[in-house]
Structures are given as C-alpha cells and as structure tokens.
C-alpha cells in the first residue's frame, strides 16, 4: 500500500531535520519505504518498479529499460524546466513569475512536448506502445491526469 504525503514546501517542510534525514538534498519527491529512503523521481520510479511491479521496468530486457530511461531523462531535463516556466506561475504566482516573453516560452514548451511525443509515443498509447512502463508514470504527473484513467489506476488496482 502506498501513501502519498504532501510536503508543505512553501512553508519549508522539506528543510526540517526530519526531512533531511530522509533526503540529505531536501528535494521533492522523496520516498520512505520502511527503513529505506531516497530521492529523485526517476530513481524512485525504478526502485518501486523493481521492488513491486518489475513488469513496468523489466530488468532482463535491457533495450526496453534503455528506452524507458531515455524517455524519463529527456522528460526530466527538457520538459520539466519548460513546464515550470509556463505552468507554475499560474498556480503559484507569489513564488513563480512567467518569463518576459511568455509567448515564446509557451511555443517552446509545446514544441518540446510535441517532439517528446513523436520520439517516444509514435502511434502508441505508452512509451512501450501498448505496454505500460514507469516512463508513463513520470509523464502522468504532468499530463495524463487530465483523463479519468491514468497509469496510477493500474498500479493501485
């Protein structure tokens, strides 16, 4: 059973001594699994899949793991920063400001999403075609929640 806890980042909850014991870098997300804790979303996805749902990151199929890692890393290093520029100021205006050229930022964000989709989804539903993987959970956090059924529905069922 997984339990999600919201960390009150804007109140500094991730800077407490208790949180620092879980993740010395004070980053969100952080996972606590029994006596073990770790940070970084891609590493957390791999850990959870390998421990609880290895079919989402099949360790004996190196090419599939490579494709999954590639998709997640591109998302983390290319899409997330653009998402933060365009979307965060909408929900967190007191903490984030839009770039001076918002139209250019939106255009770059859309282009990056389009390129990611063409590169990793092609005509399939998921990164591995019709087979769900942890890469789809990575993307789900920003995109697929718009729909009624997400990869999280699969993991929790």
TAWO-V948040 format. One record per residue. N is the residue number from 1. RES is the residue in one small letter. SS is DSSP state (helix for helix, strand for strand, loop for the rest). PHI is phi as a letter, one per 20 degrees, with the letter a starting at -180 (999 if undefined). Layout:
n={N,N}
res={RES,RES}
ss={SS,SS}
phi={PHI,PHI}
This chain:
n={1,2,3,4,5,6,7,8,9,10,11,12,13,14,15,16,17,18,19,20,21,22,23,24,25,26,27,28,29,30,31,32,33,34,35,36,37,38,39,40,41,42,43,44,45,46,47,48,49,50,51,52,53,54,55,56,57,58,59,60,61,62,63,64,65,66,67,68,69,70,71,72,73,74,75,76,77,78,79,80,81,82,83,84,85,86,87,88,89,90,91,92,93,94,95,96,97,98,99,100,101,102,103,104,105,106,107,108,109,110,111,112,113,114,115,116,117,118,119,120,121,122,123,124,125,126,127,128,129,130,131,132,133,134,135,136,137,138,139,140,141,142,143,144,145,146,147,148,149,150,151,152,153,154,155,156,157}
res={x,x,x,x,x,x,x,x,x,x,x,x,x,x,x,x,x,x,x,x,x,x,x,x,x,x,x,x,x,x,x,x,x,x,x,x,x,x,x,x,x,x,x,x,x,x,x,x,x,x,x,x,x,x,x,x,x,x,x,x,x,x,x,x,x,x,x,x,x,x,x,x,x,x,x,x,x,x,x,x,x,x,x,x,x,x,x,x,x,x,x,x,x,x,x,x,x,x,x,x,x,x,x,x,x,x,x,x,x,x,x,x,x,x,x,x,x,x,x,x,x,x,x,x,x,x,x,x,x,x,x,x,x,x,x,x,x,x,x,x,x,x,x,x,x,x,x,x,x,x,x,x,x,x,x,x,x}
ss={loop,loop,loop,loop,loop,loop,loop,loop,helix,helix,helix,loop,helix,helix,helix,loop,helix,helix,helix,helix,helix,helix,loop,loop,loop,loop,loop,loop,loop,strand,strand,strand,strand,loop,loop,strand,strand,strand,strand,loop,helix,helix,helix,helix,helix,helix,helix,helix,helix,helix,helix,helix,loop,helix,helix,helix,loop,loop,loop,loop,loop,helix,helix,helix,helix,helix,helix,helix,helix,helix,helix,helix,helix,helix,helix,helix,helix,helix,helix,helix,helix,helix,helix,helix,helix,helix,helix,helix,helix,helix,helix,loop,loop,loop,loop,loop,loop,loop,loop,loop,loop,helix,helix,helix,helix,helix,helix,helix,helix,helix,helix,helix,helix,helix,helix,helix,helix,helix,helix,helix,loop,loop,loop,loop,loop,strand,loop,strand,strand,loop,strand,loop,loop,helix,helix,helix,helix,helix,helix,helix,loop,loop,loop,helix,helix,helix,loop,loop,loop,loop,helix,helix,helix,helix,helix,helix,loop}
phi={999,d,c,e,c,e,e,f,g,f,d,n,f,f,d,f,f,f,f,f,f,e,b,f,e,l,e,d,e,c,d,c,c,m,e,e,b,a,c,m,f,f,f,f,g,f,g,f,f,f,e,d,b,f,f,e,b,f,f,e,d,f,f,f,f,f,f,f,f,g,f,f,f,f,g,f,e,d,e,g,f,f,g,f,f,e,e,g,f,f,e,c,g,f,d,c,d,f,f,g,d,f,g,f,f,f,f,f,f,f,f,f,f,f,f,f,f,f,f,d,d,l,d,e,e,c,g,e,n,e,d,f,b,f,f,f,f,g,f,g,f,d,c,f,f,f,d,f,d,c,g,f,f,f,f,e,e}
